[in-house]
Structure formats: C-alpha cells, structure tokens
Amino acid sequence: MGALRLMDGRNRMSAGNPFASTSEGEGPNLETMGEVLITGGAGFLGRYLANGLAASGNSVTVLDDLSCSNSTFDCAELQHERISCVRGSVFNRGLVNSLVAQHRTVVHFASVVGSRRPSPTSDGPSRI
C-alpha cells in the first residue's frame, strides 16, 4: 500500500502531514489541519468528523447536497460555532473550486448512494 499523500487546495503537497504521528501510540496532529472542508459532511461519518475537528479547534465547512435520506444539517453534531454548512453539489465546479481555495485540508466523503444510473446532474461518469 502506498503512502498517504495530502494535497493542498492548489494541488501541491501540504507542508505537514496531519496524519503522521510524532511518536508511537500518538494520534494525528489535528492542529496542523487548518481550515477543513468536508464534502458529504452531513452524512453519518462526515458529521461526526466535523464535530470532532471543531472540538479540536479547527474551522470546518461541510458541503452536502442533502440528497441522502440520512443527510441533514439539523443535527446536534453540526451545531458548533466552528462549523459552517453549505448546501451544494460537488458537481458544481465553481462552488467546489471556491471552497477548496479557502481550505487547507479537504476530506471527500461525497458520493452517489443507492443509484445504478449516473447522477441526473451528469452525462455519465464524472471526474471531480
């Protein structure tokens, strides 16, 4: 398995790897993540990650189109002063480019769930 590579919003390697431990048994350094964008962040995993990162002092933006039945901005996990929620799609290139440029770290959880057909917003397989 290859090493984890982190890219910043301008497609360059980030200065520090927040997931690298400094000593055995120590967890990731969440302080080096800076502003974090989570796509699909209103889903189960995203909302708990957003809450944990915000509780650790990070500013978090959650991007979600709320198309899944379990996705919501109206939940306790996303009610934090360091969390901002944006309703929108990862298929909106302008929106995504703007948000990525404003964040040091991007966590991509967005996906099309429960559909055997391409997304109605695309003409087939998409490159994001």
JOMO-V766774 format. One record per residue. RES is the residue in one small letter. PHI is phi in whole degrees, 0 to 359 (none if undefined). PSI is psi in degrees with one decimal (999 if undefined). D_LAST is the distance of its C-alpha to the last C-alpha in Angstrom with 1 decimal. Layout:
res=RES phi=PHI psi=PSI d_last=D_LAST
res=RES phi=PHI psi=PSI d_last=D_LAST
This chain:
res=m phi=none psi=136.4 d_last=23.4
res=g phi=284 psi=164.3 d_last=21.8
res=a phi=287 psi=148.0 d_last=21.9
res=l phi=289 psi=126.9 d_last=19.3
res=r phi=245 psi=129.0 d_last=17.7
res=l phi=255 psi=133.3 d_last=16.5
res=m phi=248 psi=143.8 d_last=14.6
res=d phi=273 psi=-178.5 d_last=15.4
res=g phi=295 psi=-9.7 d_last=13.5
res=r phi=249 psi=24.2 d_last=14.5
res=n phi=59 psi=37.4 d_last=13.2
res=r phi=241 psi=154.6 d_last=16.8
res=m phi=297 psi=137.3 d_last=18.5
res=s phi=290 psi=152.4 d_last=19.8
res=a phi=297 psi=-39.0 d_last=23.6
res=g phi=230 psi=149.3 d_last=24.3
res=n phi=263 psi=105.9 d_last=23.0
res=p phi=293 psi=-14.8 d_last=23.6
res=f phi=269 psi=-6.1 d_last=23.6
res=a phi=278 psi=129.5 d_last=26.4
res=s phi=278 psi=145.4 d_last=29.8
res=t phi=272 psi=-19.6 d_last=32.6
res=s phi=209 psi=159.4 d_last=35.2
res=e phi=300 psi=132.9 d_last=35.6
res=g phi=88 psi=-8.9 d_last=35.0
res=e phi=271 psi=141.0 d_last=33.3
res=g phi=281 psi=-176.2 d_last=30.0
res=p phi=294 psi=152.9 d_last=27.0
res=n phi=272 psi=93.3 d_last=27.7
res=l phi=291 psi=-19.8 d_last=25.9
res=e phi=292 psi=-25.2 d_last=27.5
res=t phi=273 psi=-0.6 d_last=25.4
res=m phi=283 psi=-23.0 d_last=22.0
res=g phi=64 psi=-145.2 d_last=22.7
res=e phi=286 psi=131.9 d_last=20.6
res=v phi=242 psi=130.8 d_last=18.1
res=l phi=255 psi=128.6 d_last=15.0
res=i phi=242 psi=111.5 d_last=14.4
res=t phi=279 psi=141.8 d_last=11.6
res=g phi=69 psi=25.1 d_last=13.5
res=g phi=285 psi=-6.4 d_last=16.5
res=a phi=269 psi=-1.7 d_last=19.0
res=g phi=280 psi=179.6 d_last=19.2
res=f phi=304 psi=-53.9 d_last=21.9
res=l phi=293 psi=-45.3 d_last=20.4
res=g phi=300 psi=-42.0 d_last=18.6
res=r phi=291 psi=-34.7 d_last=21.7
res=y phi=287 psi=-36.6 d_last=24.0
res=l phi=295 psi=-46.0 d_last=21.8
res=a phi=303 psi=-45.5 d_last=21.7
res=n phi=296 psi=-44.6 d_last=25.4
res=g phi=297 psi=-41.9 d_last=26.2
res=l phi=293 psi=-41.6 d_last=24.4
res=a phi=296 psi=-41.5 d_last=26.1
res=a phi=296 psi=-24.2 d_last=29.4
res=s phi=273 psi=1.6 d_last=29.0
res=g phi=102 psi=1.8 d_last=28.8
res=n phi=275 psi=147.7 d_last=25.1
res=s phi=274 psi=131.2 d_last=23.6
res=v phi=233 psi=135.2 d_last=20.7
res=t phi=245 psi=128.0 d_last=18.3
res=v phi=256 psi=122.6 d_last=17.1
res=l phi=250 psi=123.6 d_last=14.2
res=d phi=205 psi=144.1 d_last=14.7
res=d phi=267 psi=-0.1 d_last=15.2
res=l phi=57 psi=33.1 d_last=18.2
res=s phi=276 psi=-16.1 d_last=17.7
res=c phi=269 psi=147.6 d_last=19.1
res=s phi=297 psi=-27.0 d_last=22.9
res=n phi=264 psi=3.0 d_last=23.1
res=s phi=270 psi=128.3 d_last=20.7
res=t phi=204 psi=146.4 d_last=22.8
res=f phi=271 psi=-13.8 d_last=23.3
res=d phi=268 psi=67.1 d_last=27.0
res=c phi=218 psi=155.9 d_last=27.7
res=a phi=300 psi=-35.1 d_last=29.8
res=e phi=296 psi=-29.7 d_last=27.1
res=l phi=264 psi=2.6 d_last=25.2
res=q phi=269 psi=77.9 d_last=28.5
res=h phi=219 psi=142.5 d_last=28.6
res=e phi=297 psi=-20.9 d_last=29.3
res=r phi=264 psi=6.2 d_last=26.5
res=i phi=247 psi=127.7 d_last=23.8
res=s phi=245 psi=135.9 d_last=22.2
res=c phi=250 psi=133.6 d_last=20.3
res=v phi=235 psi=123.0 d_last=17.9
res=r phi=272 psi=117.4 d_last=17.4
res=g phi=181 psi=171.0 d_last=14.1
res=s phi=252 psi=147.2 d_last=10.9
res=v phi=291 psi=-11.9 d_last=7.3
res=f phi=281 psi=-9.9 d_last=7.2
res=n phi=273 psi=91.7 d_last=9.5
res=r phi=302 psi=-42.3 d_last=8.0
res=g phi=298 psi=-45.2 d_last=11.6
res=l phi=298 psi=-48.0 d_last=12.1
res=v phi=297 psi=-45.1 d_last=9.2
res=n phi=301 psi=-42.0 d_last=10.4
res=s phi=296 psi=-45.6 d_last=13.9
res=l phi=292 psi=-42.2 d_last=13.7
res=v phi=299 psi=-39.9 d_last=12.1
res=a phi=297 psi=-22.1 d_last=14.9
res=q phi=265 psi=-2.1 d_last=17.5
res=h phi=233 psi=143.9 d_last=16.9
res=r phi=279 psi=-33.7 d_last=17.9
res=t phi=234 psi=137.7 d_last=16.3
res=v phi=236 psi=128.0 d_last=13.0
res=v phi=247 psi=121.8 d_last=13.3
res=h phi=255 psi=103.1 d_last=10.5
res=f phi=251 psi=-10.9 d_last=12.4
res=a phi=299 psi=139.9 d_last=10.6
res=s phi=200 psi=163.5 d_last=10.9
res=v phi=266 psi=119.8 d_last=12.6
res=v phi=247 psi=136.7 d_last=16.2
res=g phi=73 psi=25.3 d_last=19.3
res=s phi=227 psi=134.2 d_last=18.0
res=r phi=264 psi=-5.9 d_last=18.7
res=r phi=254 psi=156.9 d_last=17.3
res=p phi=299 psi=157.3 d_last=13.8
res=s phi=303 psi=143.2 d_last=12.9
res=p phi=296 psi=-15.1 d_last=15.2
res=t phi=267 psi=4.2 d_last=12.7
res=s phi=231 psi=165.6 d_last=11.1
res=d phi=261 psi=16.0 d_last=13.2
res=g phi=143 psi=-152.8 d_last=12.3
res=p phi=303 psi=139.7 d_last=9.8
res=s phi=242 psi=149.5 d_last=6.2
res=r phi=249 psi=122.7 d_last=3.8
res=i phi=250 psi=999 d_last=0.0
